[in-house]
Amino acid sequence: MRRFPIRKLIADHFGEGSHAAIERFRLGDADELWDLIEDHKQDFSRSPVDVIEGAAPDYDVFEIEIWSTGQVFWIRANEFDDIGYFPSLKEARGYAENFFESYITDLAERDNEEEKE
């Protein structure tokens, strides 16, 4: 039987109590689950699932990365703390585009200016 990474993490961490833990998480008591994912999320992610570029100082570019483990997505960008957990790539991307809107717009404007020259 193939287990999803988070289910395996829960099983490994809680052992025989994993079914009760999953039920608590489903009922909304998920703080312990988020802490567990936070502590181990890099164990399951080898590369970002999506990348958006934003303008950095000195005409440089930085990457706004969306990572996932199973069906949990989060946003990572240099110089920023990891941002949130989202149940879908669409929601994570939408949040990233909104949160980093000024950087994305600045890069687009800079690219347009370069094309005009």
C-alpha positions as CSV (number, residue, x, y, z in Angstrom):
1,M,0.0,0.0,0.0
2,R,1.4,3.4,-1.0
3,R,1.1,6.1,1.6
4,F,1.1,9.8,0.9
5,P,4.1,11.6,2.4
6,I,2.1,13.3,5.1
7,R,0.2,10.2,6.1
8,K,3.6,8.4,6.4
9,L,5.0,11.2,8.5
10,I,2.0,11.1,10.8
11,A,2.3,7.3,11.0
12,D,6.0,7.4,11.8
13,H,5.6,10.2,14.3
14,F,2.5,9.0,16.2
15,G,2.8,5.3,15.7
16,E,-0.3,3.5,17.0
17,G,-1.9,6.8,17.8
18,S,-1.8,8.0,14.2
19,H,-5.5,7.3,13.5
20,A,-6.6,9.3,16.5
21,A,-4.2,12.1,15.5
22,I,-5.6,12.2,12.0
23,E,-9.1,12.4,13.4
24,R,-8.1,15.3,15.7
25,F,-6.6,17.1,12.6
26,R,-9.8,16.5,10.6
27,L,-11.9,18.0,13.5
28,G,-9.8,21.2,13.3
29,D,-7.2,20.6,16.0
30,A,-4.4,20.8,13.5
31,D,-1.7,22.9,15.2
32,E,0.4,19.8,15.9
33,L,0.0,18.7,12.3
34,W,1.3,22.1,11.0
35,D,4.2,22.0,13.3
36,L,5.1,18.5,12.1
37,I,4.9,19.5,8.5
38,E,7.0,22.6,9.2
39,D,9.7,20.5,10.8
40,H,9.8,18.0,7.9
41,K,8.5,19.7,4.8
42,Q,11.9,19.8,3.1
43,D,12.2,16.0,3.5
44,F,9.4,15.6,0.9
45,S,10.2,18.4,-1.5
46,R,13.1,18.2,-3.9
47,S,12.3,21.2,-6.1
48,P,9.6,23.9,-6.4
49,V,6.4,23.0,-8.4
50,D,6.1,26.5,-9.7
51,V,8.2,29.6,-10.0
52,I,7.3,33.3,-10.4
53,E,9.9,36.0,-11.0
54,G,10.0,39.3,-9.2
55,A,12.2,42.4,-9.5
56,A,15.2,42.6,-7.1
57,P,17.5,45.6,-6.6
58,D,20.2,46.5,-9.1
59,Y,18.2,45.1,-12.0
60,D,18.4,41.6,-10.7
61,V,15.6,39.0,-10.5
62,F,14.5,36.8,-7.6
63,E,12.4,33.7,-7.7
64,I,9.1,33.3,-5.8
65,E,8.9,29.5,-5.5
66,I,5.9,27.4,-4.7
67,W,6.8,24.1,-3.0
68,S,4.6,21.1,-2.1
69,T,4.5,17.9,-0.1
70,G,1.5,15.9,-1.0
71,Q,-1.5,18.3,-1.2
72,V,0.1,20.9,1.0
73,F,1.7,23.9,-0.7
74,W,3.8,26.8,0.6
75,I,5.6,29.8,-0.8
76,R,9.3,30.5,-0.5
77,A,11.3,33.5,-1.7
78,N,14.8,34.7,-0.8
79,E,14.9,37.3,2.0
80,F,11.3,36.4,3.1
81,D,10.1,33.8,5.6
82,D,8.2,30.9,4.1
83,I,4.6,31.9,3.6
84,G,1.5,30.0,4.5
85,Y,0.1,26.6,3.7
86,F,-2.4,26.2,1.0
87,P,-4.6,23.2,-0.1
88,S,-3.9,23.7,-3.9
89,L,-1.3,25.1,-6.3
90,K,-3.9,27.5,-7.6
91,E,-4.5,29.0,-4.2
92,A,-0.8,29.2,-3.4
93,R,0.0,30.8,-6.7
94,G,-2.9,33.3,-6.3
95,Y,-1.6,34.3,-2.9
96,A,2.0,34.6,-4.1
97,E,0.9,36.8,-7.0
98,N,-1.0,39.1,-4.6
99,F,1.6,39.1,-1.9
100,F,4.5,39.9,-4.3
101,E,2.5,41.9,-6.8
102,S,4.7,45.0,-6.6
103,Y,7.8,43.0,-7.3
104,I,6.2,41.1,-10.2
105,T,4.8,44.4,-11.7
106,D,8.2,46.1,-11.3
107,L,9.9,43.3,-13.2
108,A,7.3,43.5,-16.0
109,E,7.7,47.3,-16.3
110,R,11.5,46.9,-16.3
111,D,11.2,44.3,-19.0
112,N,8.9,46.5,-21.1
113,E,11.4,49.4,-20.8
114,E,14.2,47.2,-21.9
115,E,12.2,46.1,-25.0
116,K,11.6,49.7,-25.9
117,E,15.3,50.6,-25.9
